[in-house]
Amino acid sequence: MKRLLSLIRKLIPDYAWVYLGSFLAVNFVAFSLTQVLMDDVTRYNLTLPIDDRIPLIPWFVIIYLLAFAQWAISWILISRESKEAVRYFAIADIISKLICLAVFVFYPTTMDRPSVEVTDLFTWILKNVIYGVDKPYNLLPSIHIIESHLALRAAFSLKKPPKYYRWIHIPLNVMIALSILFIKQHVFVDIPGGIIACEIGLFGAWLITKKRKLTSHER
């Protein structure tokens, strides 16, 4: 346990923890807590004709889960970049999740999931891990898309990682966007919803950090 804590402290600087903890707390409230407290509310189904044409492809669950590794690596690199970088992206994430919270409360969405017969590892993970743990709630905007888009924007902003790191995110994000559709975890409109929420968060973070810099300079 001590070795693990020591490794984590080497990977993530001490100054980053307050920012990481803050956006994780907001994420918990926005996503997990609302699922529990709003379990029996009326929800809206935003399925479009294009969603009915998209097939279920269970092996895309691996891409879906790969996104979590993308986020973890991204936040480690953001944290190691500088205190200013982790502050900026943490504020952007918090604003994005507050948008999610507002939509989840005032316009909660859902979707109809297909029945899945377990025939291999992919269908087992999909049925027991993804569908079994995560109810078809809180779909718009997609938090999966928000986090992956934030990782993409961070990749093109950070100076320390090698240049190839940023270009990896473009095909990866396309595959992640496809994965949430092909495993029937989201509907199509959740993708642009997630990108828009993330971009609003980034713009809000820019305004806040810019104001902070101007205030500091005046002093």
C-alpha positions as CSV (number, residue, x, y, z in Angstrom):
1,M,0.0,0.0,0.0
2,K,2.8,2.4,0.9
3,R,4.5,1.6,-2.5
4,L,1.3,2.4,-4.3
5,L,0.8,5.7,-2.5
6,S,4.4,6.5,-3.2
7,L,4.0,5.8,-6.9
8,I,0.8,7.9,-7.0
9,R,2.6,10.8,-5.4
10,K,5.4,10.6,-7.9
11,L,2.9,10.6,-10.8
12,I,0.7,13.4,-9.5
13,P,2.1,16.5,-7.8
14,D,0.7,17.5,-4.4
15,Y,-0.7,20.8,-5.8
16,A,-2.9,18.9,-8.2
17,W,-5.0,16.9,-5.6
18,V,-7.3,19.8,-4.6
19,Y,-8.3,20.3,-8.2
20,L,-8.6,16.6,-9.0
21,G,-10.7,16.1,-5.9
22,S,-12.9,19.0,-6.7
23,F,-13.9,17.9,-10.1
24,L,-14.3,14.3,-9.0
25,A,-16.7,15.4,-6.3
26,V,-18.8,17.4,-8.7
27,N,-18.8,14.5,-11.1
28,F,-20.1,12.2,-8.4
29,V,-22.9,14.6,-7.5
30,A,-23.8,15.2,-11.2
31,F,-23.8,11.6,-12.3
32,S,-24.1,9.1,-9.5
33,L,-26.1,11.0,-6.9
34,T,-28.7,12.2,-9.4
35,Q,-29.2,8.6,-10.6
36,V,-30.1,7.6,-7.0
37,L,-32.2,10.6,-6.0
38,M,-34.1,10.8,-9.4
39,D,-34.7,7.2,-10.0
40,D,-38.5,7.5,-10.5
41,V,-38.8,10.8,-12.4
42,T,-40.2,11.1,-15.9
43,R,-37.5,10.8,-18.5
44,Y,-37.3,11.8,-22.2
45,N,-36.2,9.4,-25.0
46,L,-34.2,11.3,-27.6
47,T,-33.8,8.3,-29.9
48,L,-33.7,9.4,-33.6
49,P,-34.2,7.3,-36.7
50,I,-30.4,7.1,-37.2
51,D,-30.1,5.4,-33.8
52,D,-32.5,2.6,-34.9
53,R,-30.2,1.9,-37.8
54,I,-27.1,1.6,-35.7
55,P,-26.4,-2.1,-34.9
56,L,-25.3,-3.5,-31.6
57,I,-21.6,-4.4,-31.8
58,P,-20.5,-5.9,-28.4
59,W,-16.8,-5.8,-29.0
60,F,-16.9,-2.0,-29.0
61,V,-17.2,-2.4,-25.2
62,I,-13.4,-2.6,-25.1
63,I,-13.1,0.8,-26.7
64,Y,-15.7,2.1,-24.3
65,L,-13.6,0.9,-21.4
66,L,-10.4,2.1,-23.0
67,A,-11.7,5.7,-22.5
68,F,-11.2,5.4,-18.8
69,A,-7.4,4.8,-19.4
70,Q,-7.4,7.8,-21.7
71,W,-8.8,10.0,-19.0
72,A,-6.5,8.7,-16.3
73,I,-3.4,9.3,-18.5
74,S,-4.6,12.7,-19.6
75,W,-5.2,13.9,-16.0
76,I,-1.8,12.6,-14.9
77,L,-0.1,14.5,-17.7
78,I,-2.2,17.6,-17.1
79,S,-1.3,17.5,-13.4
80,R,2.4,17.2,-14.3
81,E,2.3,20.0,-16.8
82,S,1.8,22.8,-14.3
83,K,-0.4,24.1,-11.5
84,E,-2.0,26.5,-14.0
85,A,-2.8,23.7,-16.4
86,V,-4.5,21.4,-13.9
87,R,-6.5,24.4,-12.5
88,Y,-7.7,25.4,-15.9
89,F,-8.8,22.0,-17.0
90,A,-10.3,21.2,-13.6
91,I,-12.4,24.3,-13.7
92,A,-13.5,23.4,-17.3
93,D,-14.5,20.0,-16.1
94,I,-16.4,21.3,-13.2
95,I,-18.3,23.8,-15.4
96,S,-19.1,21.0,-17.8
97,K,-20.4,18.7,-15.0
98,L,-22.5,21.5,-13.6
99,I,-24.1,21.8,-17.1
100,C,-24.7,18.0,-16.9
101,L,-26.2,18.4,-13.4
102,A,-28.7,21.0,-14.7
103,V,-29.7,18.9,-17.7
104,F,-29.9,15.7,-15.6
105,V,-32.2,17.4,-13.2
106,F,-34.4,19.5,-15.4
107,Y,-34.4,17.4,-18.6
108,P,-33.5,13.8,-17.6
109,T,-33.2,11.4,-20.6
110,T,-33.2,7.7,-21.1
111,M,-33.1,5.1,-23.9
112,D,-34.3,1.6,-24.7
113,R,-31.5,-0.9,-24.5
114,P,-31.5,-4.1,-26.5
115,S,-31.6,-7.4,-24.6
116,V,-28.2,-9.0,-24.7
117,E,-27.6,-12.8,-24.7
118,V,-24.2,-13.7,-23.2
119,T,-22.2,-15.7,-25.9
120,D,-18.7,-14.4,-25.3
121,L,-16.5,-12.2,-23.2
122,F,-17.7,-9.0,-24.9
123,T,-21.4,-9.7,-24.3
124,W,-20.7,-10.8,-20.8
125,I,-19.0,-7.5,-20.0
126,L,-21.7,-5.5,-21.8
127,K,-24.6,-7.2,-19.9
128,N,-23.0,-7.6,-16.5
129,V,-20.6,-4.8,-16.1
130,I,-21.9,-1.9,-18.3
131,Y,-25.7,-2.5,-18.3
132,G,-25.6,-4.1,-14.9
133,V,-23.9,-1.2,-13.1
134,D,-25.0,1.8,-15.2
135,K,-28.8,2.4,-15.7
136,P,-29.8,4.1,-19.0
137,Y,-30.1,7.5,-17.3
138,N,-28.1,10.7,-17.5
139,L,-27.4,10.3,-21.2
140,L,-27.5,13.9,-22.5
141,P,-24.8,15.3,-22.5
142,S,-22.5,12.3,-22.6
143,I,-19.9,12.4,-19.8
144,H,-17.9,9.9,-21.8
145,I,-17.7,12.4,-24.7
146,I,-17.0,15.3,-22.3
147,E,-14.0,13.6,-20.7
148,S,-12.6,12.3,-24.0
149,H,-13.0,15.7,-25.7
150,L,-11.3,17.4,-22.7
151,A,-8.5,14.9,-23.1
152,L,-8.2,15.8,-26.7
153,R,-8.1,19.5,-26.1
154,A,-5.6,19.0,-23.3
155,A,-3.4,16.9,-25.6
156,F,-3.1,19.9,-28.1
157,S,-2.5,22.3,-25.2
158,L,0.2,20.5,-23.2
159,K,3.9,21.2,-24.0
160,K,5.7,18.4,-22.2
161,P,4.2,15.3,-23.9
162,P,5.7,14.3,-27.3
163,K,3.9,15.5,-30.4
164,Y,2.6,12.1,-31.4
165,Y,0.6,12.0,-28.1
166,R,-1.8,14.7,-29.4
167,W,-2.5,13.0,-32.7
168,I,-3.4,9.7,-31.1
169,H,-6.5,11.3,-29.6
170,I,-8.2,12.1,-32.9
171,P,-8.8,8.5,-34.1
172,L,-9.2,7.4,-30.4
173,N,-12.0,9.9,-29.8
174,V,-13.7,8.9,-33.0
175,M,-13.6,5.3,-31.9
176,I,-14.9,6.2,-28.4
177,A,-17.8,8.2,-29.9
178,L,-18.7,5.2,-32.1
179,S,-18.4,2.9,-29.0
180,I,-21.1,4.6,-27.0
181,L,-23.4,4.2,-30.0
182,F,-22.5,0.6,-31.0
183,I,-22.9,-0.7,-27.4
184,K,-26.2,1.1,-27.2
185,Q,-25.1,3.1,-24.1
186,H,-26.1,6.5,-25.7
187,V,-28.0,7.9,-28.6
188,F,-26.6,10.1,-31.3
189,V,-27.6,13.6,-29.9
190,D,-25.6,12.8,-26.7
191,I,-22.3,13.2,-28.7
192,P,-22.7,16.8,-29.9
193,G,-24.3,17.5,-26.5
194,G,-21.1,16.3,-24.7
195,I,-18.8,18.3,-27.1
196,I,-20.8,21.5,-26.6
197,A,-20.9,21.1,-22.8
198,C,-17.1,20.6,-22.8
199,E,-16.5,23.6,-25.0
200,I,-18.6,25.8,-22.8
201,G,-16.6,24.5,-19.8
202,L,-13.3,25.3,-21.5
203,F,-14.5,28.8,-22.4
204,G,-15.8,29.4,-18.9
205,A,-12.4,28.2,-17.5
206,W,-10.6,30.6,-19.9
207,L,-12.7,33.5,-18.7
208,I,-12.1,32.7,-15.0
209,T,-8.4,32.1,-15.3
210,K,-8.0,35.1,-17.5
211,K,-9.7,37.3,-14.9
212,R,-7.5,35.7,-12.2
213,K,-4.4,36.6,-14.1
214,L,-5.6,40.2,-14.7
215,T,-6.4,40.6,-11.0
216,S,-3.0,39.2,-10.0
217,H,-1.3,41.6,-12.4
218,E,-3.1,44.6,-11.0
219,R,-2.0,43.8,-7.5
